[in-house]
Amino acid sequence: MIDCGSLEYAQARLQARNSQRPDESVWRRIEVIREFAPMLEAARSSALRPWLVGLTAGSGAHEIESTLRSHWRALVEEVAGWLPGAWQPAVRWCGPVPDLPVLQHLAGGGAPLAWMRSDAAYQDLCDEEPATRAAAVRSGPLAAFAGHWGHPDGLAAAWRTEFRRRIPRGADAGGSELAELARTVSSHLATFGAAQAGDGSPLRRALAARLLLLFRRAILDPAAPFVFLALSALDLERLRGELLRRAAFPRLLIA
């Protein structure tokens, strides 16, 4: 028997879950459906179903966003539970990644928007006065961001610094699979930042292809859960786009 909380157990779970990710035939099937409700139903009958729990044909854009973030956090927590204890803190630190834009808004002194106040993940922080938000962050699970409060452009770097602090010493050495993952993602972000309109989908497909190769190489390697989460994040981002453009712009023609 493979013990839960071991790399062997995690690898078995990751391989099984990766095999359940949607393939291009799933995306092609939903991309041609113009209206939100039929597209949602078609997606529910596919491998995308777990991401859609809690959404209905009447869900608005903010509910969609909040629900998808919640499913992301649940996936991160599930993956963390498959791994040895030494790796769980680093995996769990992937949970706040979708929250960075909200945190950057608040860290820059922005007033909480109505949808932020209605999201349970942000309510407590939004209820704080601007002058006390840094202290509230410092005393909670996002304490790593407190030192950059007031300087929102530094929050992404703060996330990376905290991630490196959480992984076992030396795990991201230059020749490691984890270092290769970091280089792959960094290269994509740099290219994506300079991309032209229409380049987004090809660049994301190229990143997914590189990540799949890396996932296959990372057998029984601690990098595997992070590669899997990166692939899942691409799926979630793509699904988010399909849902939001129909929910927010119901009269927009689908190309």
N, C-alpha and C positions, 0 to 999 in steps of 0.2 A: 504494500500500500504506500502511495506517495503522501507524505505528510503535508497538511495545509500549512502555509507559512514557509514553504521551501521554494527554491528556484525551480525545482522539478514540477511542483504542483502549479506554480505560477505559469510556467511555460505551457503546460497542458491546457490550462484555462485560457491563456492568451491565444493559443493556436485555435482552440475551438471557437472562441469569440471572434477572432479575425476571419474565420471561414464563414461567419454569419453576416459580415459586412455587405452592404448592397453593392452589386456589380453594375456595370454600365447599362445593362438591359433594364434594371430597375429605374435608373435615372432617366433613360430615354422614355420610359413608359409614363412617368409623371410629368416630364418637362413639356409635353405637348398638350396637357390639359389646361385650359385657360382659366377656369373658375376655381375658387378656393375650396369649396366644399367637395366637389368631385375629386380634385387633386388630393385632398386630405384622405378621402376614403380609399383611393388607389394606393396611396402611400401606406395606409394601415394594413393593407394586404401583402406588404412586402417586408423585407428585412429592416425597414425603417420604423416599424411599428413601436419598438420600445421607446424611441425618442418622442413619440406622439401621444403617449399616455397623458391624459389631463386636458388635451385640446379638443375643441368641438368646432363645428362649422361657424359658430358665433364668436369664436375667440378673436380678439383684436391684436394689434401688433405688440402692445406691451405685455399682454398675457402670453403670447407666443415666446417673446424674448425671455420672460421670467421662467416659463416652464422649461425651455431648453437649457437655461443656465442651471436649473435645479436638477435636471437629468444628467448634466455634465458632472455636477458635484457628486451625485450618487454613483456614477460610473467610476470616478476617481477614488472614492471611498471603497468601492467594491474591489478595484484592482489593488489598492493598498493592502487590503485584507488577505490577498493571496500571497503576499511577499514576506520574507523574513523581516523581523522587527527593525533591523538596521536600515532597511530601505523604505519603510513606511512613511517616515516624516517627509522625505523628498517627494514621494508620489503624492502625498496629501497636499503639498505645496502647489501642485498643478491645479487644484480646485479654484483658487482665486483668479486664475488667468482671465476668464471672461469679465471679471469685475474691474479690471484695470481702467477701462474708459470712465466708469463711474467714479472710481477713486481719484483719477486725474482731474475730473471736473470739480469734485469737492475739495481736493487738495489745492486747487488753484483759486479757491474762494468762490466758486460758483454756487449760486443758490440751488438747493435741492428742487428738482422738478417733481411734478405731481406723481409721475409714475415711479419715481425713486421712493417717495414716501409710502407708496402703497405696496412696495416690494418688501417682504419680510426680511430679506437679506440686508437691506439698507436702512430700514426704519430707524433703528437706534442711532445710527450715525447721522442721519438727516435731522433727527430731533435735537441733536447737540447744536449749540451756538457755534458759529465759525471759529471763535477764539478757543473753544474747548474741544474741537474735533481731534486735534493732534493728540491730546491727552487720552481721549477715548480710544483712538487707534492704538496708542502705546500700551494700553491695558488689556487689549483683546488679541485675538488670533492673528491679526494683521499687523502686529507690532513692528515687523521689519520695515514697514512703510513709514513709520512715524518720523524718522529722521529726515525724510524728504518731503514732509508735509509743507506745503507752501511752494514747493518746487516740483510741480507735477511731471515735468519732463524727466525727472530722475526716478520715477516709480518703476519703470521697466528694468532699469539697471539694479534697483534695490531688489526686485524679484529675483534676478539672476544671482546676485550676491547671496541672498538667503538660500537659494536652491543649492549653490555650491557648498554652503555651510552645512546643509542637511545631508548631503551624500557622504558615504564613508570616505575617509581620507584616501586620496590617490585614485579614486574610481574614475575620474575624468582625465586621466593622464593622456598625453598626446596620441598614443596609438590605440586607445580604447574605443569601443563601439559608442560609448556615451559621448566622447569627444567628437566622433564622426557625426553623430546626430546633431550636436551643437553646430558644427560647421555647415551641415546640410540646411538646417533651419536658418542660420544666419545668412547664408548665401541666398536663400530664397527671399528672405525679407529685404535684403539689399536690392536684389533684382526687381522685386515687386514694387519697391518704393519708387523706382525709376520707370515703371512700366507705362505703356500707352493704353488708351482705351481699347478694349477688346483683347488685351493680353492676359487678363486675369485667369480665365478658365484654362488656357494652355499651360500657364505657369503652375497652377494648382495641380493639374494632371501630371506635370513633370515632377513636382515635389512628391506626389503620391507614389509615383513609380520608383523614385529613389528611396523613399521610406520603406516600400515593400521589399526592395532588395536588402536594405539594412535589417529589416525584421527577420528575413530568412537567414541572414548571417548571424544574428544575435541569439542563437540557440543556447539556452541555459545561461544567458548573459544578463546581468542586471539592467542593461539598456533596453531589453525587449519591452518591458511595460511602458517605458516612455515613448518608444517608437509606436507602439499600439495606440497610446493616447494621442499622439500626434496625428495618426491616421484617422482616429475617431473624431478628432477636432475638425479635420478637413470634411468628413462626412457631415458633421453637425453644422459647419459653416455653409455647406452647399444646401442642406435641407433648409436652414434658416432663410437663405436667399429665396428659395422656391416658395416658402410659406409667406414671407413678408411682402414680396412684390405682388402677390395675389390679394393678401388681406389688406394691405395699405393702399394699393392702387387697383381696385377691382375692375376698372375700365381700361387698364393698360393692356395693350395687345402683347401677347407672349411671342417673342421672336422664334 
